[in-house]
Amino acid sequence: MLRELPRLREDAAGLAAGLCRERYRRAAGLPPLESLHELLRRHKLAASAEGIAQAREALANAEEEDPRRPGRIARLRSLLGFLARVRALSLEPGAAQELFALAQRPLVRPPGDAGLHGAIPPVALERQLPAERAREKRAELEAALAMALQPADGARSAAWDAAMTAQSEAGMKLPEGAAEWSQKVLDGTDAIISDLGSWLLERHTGARPGSVARHDVLHLLHAPRCAGAFPAGEMQRTVRRWAEMLRLEFEGVNVDDDDRPLKCAGAHAEPIDPPWEAALTFLPQEGPRALSALLAALGIALLRTGPPPEAPPEDLWFGDPAVVHACAAILESLARDRGWLRRCANERAIAIAALIDARLAAARTLAALQARESGLGSKTAAAHRDLFARATGAELPAGLALCGVDPWLGGFAELQGRALAARFAAFLRERYDEDWWRNPRAAAPLHGLWSRGGRPTCAEVWTEIGGEPAADPLLFDVSEGCR
């Protein structure tokens, strides 16, 4: 454990707790308790250049030790990564707050009489749009959404510049392999998306190649023809029955399934008082996408409630984001396992969703790399639209072109996590057969992952289960599922 930087680490943990609480309340559709500005003001050290300098110096000292202590280095890196993120918030607090609250503001004017409908929040429209069966209506809603969100591009650009400055202060380097992984995922699945993906989109939405829009892809992902086999009211019972087979316990995971007007679709988990409590907010909706989201959020919640009470704050609040994505993807993959599903064993629309998710992560990564060269402007917007079209076969509206371009390369962390999850699932199949998800002995490796929280790095977990980080398991997994 770390025994240095006690004041900085305590302040960082307090700030992390506040941010997690506010992210959870936003996802749950609850009013905020305090603004980002107020949070940062209460934790000035963690959000300062001085805090970054302290952590950077400690990390440099740790890397020069002989022998090196991997645990100390990993924890200091995760602490420094968090400090860089909050430093970026403190450099542009106005832009950060605008973007944080954007989805809950009444900005979107849906088609029709504006005086009758009024403006609605983007989060409400994004809940409605994917399930809308009328293609023309979906197109109108998406156009209204793009028009409402494009004015925030200025705030996105300011936040991007602040993130670049913070990363420079922290001495953070571009992660190796981001471009290579992304290109490999796209190259390896181009044929599937142009063949099976185009056929499924036309079958489910009526959109022919060359005329497919983003809303068509959302409709396929969220409301495929098999959606009725996944009733909203059955999802939590389905997950509980599976957990009983594996003898999993969800102690400390509090699930909120109440509907609220500003509640986000899907499921979101945040540590509230780890390892004692993680809050999971879930909007029950029909279809396999909602089930996937619930399982993914549960994987994250189990990671945050797994460590022992005496674990250091880095293990409870921070960690390698790729490992967080992996914990989500391991359980999420059950929603497309043919044995686990039974009812929809031949429904390839479920499998194509996982492939599209991976391809979109690759597209976002390459768009972010472009932004690092040219800034978050028109060149990046054009690149992202081209990459989105390649990833899905659909057109991304210009007003949404800069949404999702992440200065922290979250798309690459997602790719790494999905690849690790595919390798972990293969490891479980090798040990416990294809139906590992019903074998109580398979819970031991999962608990071994969750019980360390944010401590292990992605590379360390790969080594433990055999192999080195690579995109190949992900390519194999998504390709096989589409056969």
C-alpha positions in Angstrom: 0.0 0.0 0.0 1.0 3.6 -0.4 2.0 5.5 2.7 3.1 8.7 0.9 1.2 11.8 -0.2 -1.5 11.3 2.6 -3.1 14.7 2.3 -3.3 14.6 -1.5 -4.7 11.0 -1.6 -7.3 11.9 1.0 -8.4 15.0 -0.9 -8.5 13.0 -4.2 -10.6 10.3 -2.6 -13.0 12.9 -1.3 -13.3 14.6 -4.8 -13.8 11.2 -6.4 -16.6 10.4 -4.0 -18.3 13.7 -4.9 -17.9 13.2 -8.6 -19.3 9.6 -8.5 -22.3 10.8 -6.4 -23.1 13.5 -9.0 -22.6 11.2 -11.9 -25.0 8.7 -10.3 -27.6 11.4 -9.6 -27.4 12.6 -13.2 -27.9 9.1 -14.6 -30.7 8.4 -12.1 -32.5 11.6 -13.1 -32.1 13.2 -9.7 -31.2 16.9 -9.1 -27.6 17.6 -8.3 -26.4 18.2 -4.8 -23.6 20.6 -5.8 -22.0 21.9 -8.9 -18.7 20.8 -10.3 -17.3 24.3 -9.3 -18.4 23.8 -5.7 -16.8 20.3 -5.7 -13.5 21.6 -7.0 -13.5 24.4 -4.6 -13.8 22.0 -1.7 -10.9 19.9 -3.0 -8.4 22.5 -4.2 -5.3 20.3 -3.8 -6.5 17.4 -5.9 -7.6 19.8 -8.7 -4.4 21.8 -8.7 -1.1 21.8 -10.6 0.6 21.3 -7.2 -1.3 18.0 -6.7 -0.2 16.8 -10.1 3.4 17.8 -9.5 3.4 15.8 -6.2 2.0 12.7 -7.7 4.3 13.0 -10.8 7.4 13.2 -8.6 6.3 10.2 -6.5 5.7 8.2 -9.6 9.1 9.1 -11.0 10.7 8.0 -7.7 8.7 4.7 -7.8 9.8 3.9 -11.3 13.5 4.4 -10.4 13.3 2.0 -7.4 15.3 -1.3 -7.6 13.6 -3.6 -7.2 10.4 -2.0 -8.7 7.2 -2.4 -6.8 4.4 -2.9 -9.4 1.6 -2.3 -7.0 3.0 1.1 -5.9 3.6 2.1 -9.5 0.1 1.1 -10.6 -1.6 3.0 -7.8 0.4 6.1 -8.4 -0.4 6.0 -12.1 -4.1 5.6 -11.5 -3.9 8.5 -9.0 -2.1 10.7 -11.4 -4.6 9.8 -14.2 -7.5 10.9 -11.9 -5.7 14.1 -10.9 -5.1 15.0 -14.6 -8.9 14.6 -15.3 -9.9 16.8 -12.4 -7.2 19.3 -13.3 -8.8 19.6 -16.7 -12.2 20.4 -15.0 -10.6 23.1 -12.9 -9.0 24.7 -16.0 -12.4 25.1 -17.7 -15.0 24.8 -15.0 -17.7 26.6 -17.0 -17.3 24.4 -20.1 -17.1 21.3 -17.8 -20.3 22.2 -16.0 -22.1 23.0 -19.3 -21.3 19.6 -20.8 -22.0 17.8 -17.5 -25.6 19.2 -17.3 -26.2 19.4 -21.1 -28.4 16.3 -21.4 -30.8 17.5 -18.7 -31.4 21.0 -20.0 -34.6 21.7 -22.1 -32.8 22.2 -25.5 -34.5 20.1 -28.1 -37.4 21.4 -30.1 -39.2 18.3 -31.5 -40.9 18.6 -34.8 -44.3 20.2 -34.8 -45.7 23.2 -33.0 -43.0 24.5 -30.7 -45.6 26.3 -28.6 -47.5 23.0 -28.1 -44.5 20.7 -27.4 -41.9 23.1 -26.0 -38.3 22.2 -25.6 -37.4 18.9 -24.0 -34.1 17.6 -22.6 -31.8 15.6 -24.8 -31.9 12.7 -22.3 -35.7 12.4 -22.8 -35.5 12.4 -26.6 -32.6 9.8 -26.6 -34.9 7.5 -24.5 -37.7 7.9 -27.1 -35.8 7.9 -30.4 -34.4 4.3 -30.7 -37.8 2.7 -30.0 -39.7 4.9 -32.5 -40.9 2.6 -35.3 -41.7 5.3 -37.9 -38.5 6.0 -39.7 -39.5 9.5 -40.8 -40.3 10.4 -37.2 -37.0 9.1 -36.0 -35.2 11.2 -38.6 -37.1 14.3 -37.4 -36.2 13.7 -33.8 -32.5 13.1 -34.6 -32.3 16.3 -36.7 -33.8 18.2 -33.7 -31.3 16.6 -31.3 -28.3 17.4 -33.6 -29.5 21.0 -33.9 -29.8 21.4 -30.1 -26.4 19.9 -29.3 -24.2 21.5 -31.9 -24.0 24.9 -30.1 -22.1 23.1 -27.3 -19.2 22.4 -29.7 -17.5 25.6 -28.3 -17.6 24.1 -24.8 -16.4 20.8 -26.1 -13.4 22.5 -27.7 -12.6 24.4 -24.5 -12.8 21.2 -22.5 -10.6 19.4 -25.0 -7.9 22.1 -24.8 -8.0 21.9 -21.0 -7.6 18.2 -21.1 -4.5 18.5 -23.4 -3.0 21.0 -21.0 -3.7 18.8 -17.9 -2.2 15.8 -19.7 0.9 17.8 -20.5 1.2 18.9 -16.8 0.9 15.2 -15.8 3.5 14.1 -18.3 1.0 11.6 -19.7 2.0 9.9 -23.0 -0.2 8.6 -25.8 -0.9 4.9 -25.0 0.8 2.5 -27.3 -1.2 0.7 -29.9 -4.3 2.9 -30.0 -4.3 3.4 -33.8 -3.1 -0.1 -34.6 -5.8 -1.8 -32.4 -8.5 0.4 -33.9 -7.5 -0.2 -37.5 -7.3 -3.9 -36.9 -10.8 -4.1 -35.4 -12.2 -2.1 -38.4 -10.2 -4.0 -41.0 -11.1 -7.4 -39.5 -14.8 -6.8 -39.4 -15.4 -4.5 -42.5 -16.8 -7.5 -44.5 -19.3 -8.5 -41.8 -20.7 -5.0 -41.4 -21.1 -4.5 -45.1 -22.7 -7.9 -45.6 -24.6 -9.0 -42.5 -24.9 -5.5 -41.0 -26.4 -4.0 -44.1 -28.8 -6.9 -44.5 -30.0 -6.6 -40.9 -30.4 -2.8 -41.1 -32.5 -3.1 -44.2 -34.6 -6.0 -42.7 -35.2 -4.2 -39.4 -35.6 -0.6 -40.6 -36.1 -0.6 -44.3 -33.0 1.5 -44.9 -31.1 0.5 -48.0 -27.3 0.8 -48.2 -26.3 4.5 -48.9 -29.4 5.8 -47.1 -28.8 4.5 -43.6 -28.8 7.1 -40.8 -27.6 6.9 -37.2 -31.2 6.6 -35.9 -31.5 3.4 -38.0 -28.6 1.9 -36.2 -30.0 2.9 -32.9 -33.3 1.3 -33.8 -31.6 -2.0 -34.7 -29.6 -2.0 -31.5 -32.4 -1.1 -29.1 -35.5 -2.5 -30.8 -34.7 -5.5 -32.9 -37.5 -7.9 -33.9 -36.5 -10.2 -31.0 -37.1 -7.4 -28.5 -40.3 -8.9 -27.3 -38.5 -11.9 -25.9 -36.9 -9.6 -23.4 -39.7 -8.0 -21.4 -38.7 -5.1 -19.2 -40.3 -6.6 -16.1 -38.4 -9.9 -16.3 -34.8 -8.6 -16.5 -33.9 -8.3 -12.9 -35.5 -11.7 -12.1 -33.5 -13.3 -15.0 -30.2 -11.9 -13.6 -31.0 -13.0 -10.1 -31.8 -16.6 -11.3 -28.5 -16.7 -13.1 -26.6 -15.3 -10.1 -28.1 -18.0 -7.9 -26.7 -20.7 -10.3 -23.3 -19.1 -10.0 -23.8 -18.5 -6.2 -23.0 -14.8 -6.6 -24.1 -12.3 -4.0 -24.8 -8.7 -4.7 -24.3 -7.4 -1.2 -23.7 -3.7 -1.2 -25.2 -3.2 -4.7 -28.3 -1.0 -4.4 -30.4 -1.0 -7.5 -32.7 1.9 -8.4 -35.3 0.9 -11.1 -37.7 3.8 -10.6 -38.6 5.8 -13.7 -38.0 9.6 -13.7 -38.4 12.1 -16.6 -34.6 12.8 -16.7 -33.4 9.3 -16.0 -30.9 8.0 -18.6 -31.7 4.9 -20.6 -29.7 1.7 -19.8 -27.9 1.1 -16.5 -25.1 3.0 -14.8 -23.1 2.0 -11.6 -21.0 4.3 -9.4 -19.2 3.6 -6.1 -20.9 5.6 -3.4 -19.1 4.3 -0.3 -16.8 1.5 -1.6 -16.4 -1.3 -0.8 -19.6 -1.1 1.3 -22.0 0.5 -1.3 -22.3 0.9 -5.0 -25.4 2.4 -6.5 -26.8 1.0 -9.8 -29.5 2.9 -11.6 -31.5 1.0 -14.2 -34.3 2.0 -16.6 -36.2 -1.2 -17.4 -37.0 -1.3 -21.1 -37.9 -4.0 -23.5 -35.1 -5.6 -25.6 -31.7 -7.2 -25.3 -29.9 -3.9 -25.1 -31.4 -3.1 -21.7 -30.4 -6.5 -20.4 -26.8 -6.0 -21.7 -26.6 -2.7 -20.0 -27.9 -4.1 -16.7 -25.3 -6.9 -16.7 -22.5 -4.5 -17.7 -23.3 -2.1 -14.8 -23.5 -5.1 -12.4 -20.0 -6.1 -13.4 -18.7 -2.6 -12.6 -20.6 -2.5 -9.3 -19.1 -5.9 -8.3 -15.6 -4.5 -9.0 -16.3 -1.5 -6.7 -17.7 -3.6 -3.8 -15.2 -6.4 -4.1 -12.0 -5.0 -2.3 -11.5 -5.5 1.4 -12.4 -2.6 3.7 -8.7 -1.8 4.4 -7.9 -1.4 0.7 -6.2 1.9 -0.2 -8.3 4.6 -1.9 -6.7 4.0 -5.3 -8.1 0.4 -5.3 -11.6 1.7 -4.3 -12.0 4.8 -6.6 -9.5 4.7 -9.4 -7.7 2.0 -11.5 -7.0 1.1 -15.1 -10.2 2.1 -17.1 -9.6 -0.9 -19.4 -10.1 -3.3 -16.5 -13.4 -1.5 -15.6 -14.6 -2.0 -19.2 -13.5 -5.6 -19.0 -15.6 -6.2 -15.9 -18.6 -4.7 -17.7 -18.0 -6.7 -20.9 -17.5 -10.1 -19.2 -21.1 -10.1 -17.8 -22.5 -8.1 -20.7 -21.5 -10.9 -23.1 -23.9 -13.3 -21.4 -26.8 -11.4 -23.2 -25.6 -12.8 -26.5 -24.5 -16.3 -25.2 -26.7 -18.7 -27.1 -26.8 -21.2 -24.2 -27.6 -18.5 -21.6 -30.3 -16.9 -23.8 -32.0 -20.1 -25.1 -35.0 -18.2 -26.5 -33.1 -16.3 -29.1 -30.2 -18.6 -30.0 -30.3 -17.7 -33.7 -30.9 -14.0 -33.4 -27.9 -12.3 -35.1 -29.2 -8.8 -34.4 -28.0 -9.3 -30.8 -24.5 -10.4 -32.0 -24.2 -7.5 -34.6 -24.8 -5.1 -31.7 -21.6 -6.2 -30.0 -19.7 -5.9 -33.3 -21.0 -2.4 -33.9 -20.1 -1.4 -30.3 -16.5 -2.5 -30.9 -16.3 -0.8 -34.3 -17.7 2.5 -32.8 -15.1 2.4 -30.0 -12.4 2.0 -32.7 -13.9 4.9 -34.7 -14.0 7.2 -31.6 -10.4 6.3 -30.9 -9.2 7.2 -34.4 -11.3 10.4 -34.3 -9.6 11.4 -31.0 -6.2 10.7 -32.5 -7.1 13.0 -35.3 -8.2 15.7 -32.8 -4.8 15.5 -31.1 -3.2 16.5 -34.4 -5.7 19.1 -35.7 -7.7 20.2 -32.6 -11.4 19.6 -32.0 -12.6 21.4 -35.1 -14.0 20.9 -38.6 -11.2 18.4 -39.6 -11.9 16.2 -36.7 -15.7 16.5 -37.2 -15.3 15.3 -40.9 -13.0 12.5 -39.8 -15.4 11.3 -37.2 -18.3 11.3 -39.6 -16.3 9.3 -42.1 -15.2 6.8 -39.4 -18.8 6.5 -38.1 -19.9 5.7 -41.6 -17.3 3.1 -42.0 -18.1 1.6 -38.5 -21.8 1.3 -39.0 -22.7 2.0 -42.7 -24.7 5.0 -41.5 -24.5 8.8 -41.6 -23.6 10.7 -38.5 -25.4 14.1 -38.4 -23.0 17.1 -38.5 -24.4 18.4 -35.3 -23.3 15.3 -33.4 -19.9 15.0 -35.1 -17.8 16.2 -32.1 -19.9 14.3 -29.5 -18.1 11.4 -28.1 -14.6 12.4 -29.2 -12.8 11.8 -26.0 -9.5 13.5 -25.1 -8.8 10.6 -22.6 -9.1 8.0 -25.4 -12.0 6.2 -23.7 -12.7 4.4 -26.9 -9.3 2.7 -26.8 -9.8 1.7 -23.1 -13.1 0.2 -24.2 -11.4 -1.8 -27.0 -8.8 -3.1 -24.5 -11.4 -4.0 -22.0 -13.6 -5.8 -24.5 -10.6 -7.8 -25.7 -9.6 -8.7 -22.2 -13.2 -9.7 -21.5 -13.2 -12.0 -24.6 -10.0 -13.6 -23.4 -11.3 -14.0 -19.8 -14.5 -15.6 -21.1 -12.4 -18.0 -23.2 -10.3 -18.8 -20.1 -13.5 -19.6 -18.2 -14.7 -21.9 -21.0 -11.4 -23.7 -21.1 -11.6 -24.4 -17.4 -15.3 -24.9 -16.9 -16.8 -25.7 -20.3 -19.1 -23.6 -22.5 -21.7 -23.2 -19.8 -19.3 -21.7 -17.3 -21.9 -19.2 -16.3 -23.8 -21.9 -14.4 -20.8 -23.5 -12.7 -20.3 -22.2 -9.1 -16.5 -23.0 -9.4 -16.3 -20.3 -12.1 -17.1 -17.7 -9.6 -13.6 -18.0 -8.0 -11.7 -16.4 -10.9 -14.4 -13.6 -11.2 -14.1 -12.9 -7.5 -10.3 -12.9 -7.9 -10.7 -10.0 -10.4 -13.4 -8.1 -8.5 -11.7 -8.4 -5.1 -8.7 -6.2 -6.1 -10.8 -3.3 -7.4 -8.7 -0.8 -9.3 -5.3 -2.4 -8.3 -4.5 -4.6 -11.3 -3.6 -3.2 -14.7 -5.0 -4.6 -17.9 -1.6 -6.1 -18.8 -1.3 -7.9 -15.4 -4.7 -9.5 -15.8 -3.8 -10.7 -19.3 -0.6 -12.3 -17.9 -2.6 -14.0 -15.1 -4.9 -15.8 -17.5 -2.3 -16.4 -20.2 -1.2 -14.2 -23.0 -0.5 -10.6 -23.8 -2.9 -7.7 -24.6 -4.1 -8.1 -28.2 -7.2 -7.3 -30.3 -7.4 -10.9 -31.7 -9.7 -12.3 -29.0 -12.2 -9.5 -29.5 -12.1 -10.0 -33.3 -12.7 -13.7 -32.9 -15.5 -13.2 -30.4 -17.5 -10.6 -32.3 -17.0 -12.4 -35.6 -18.0 -15.9 -34.3 -21.1 -14.4 -32.8 -22.3 -13.2 -36.2 -22.0 -16.6 -37.9 
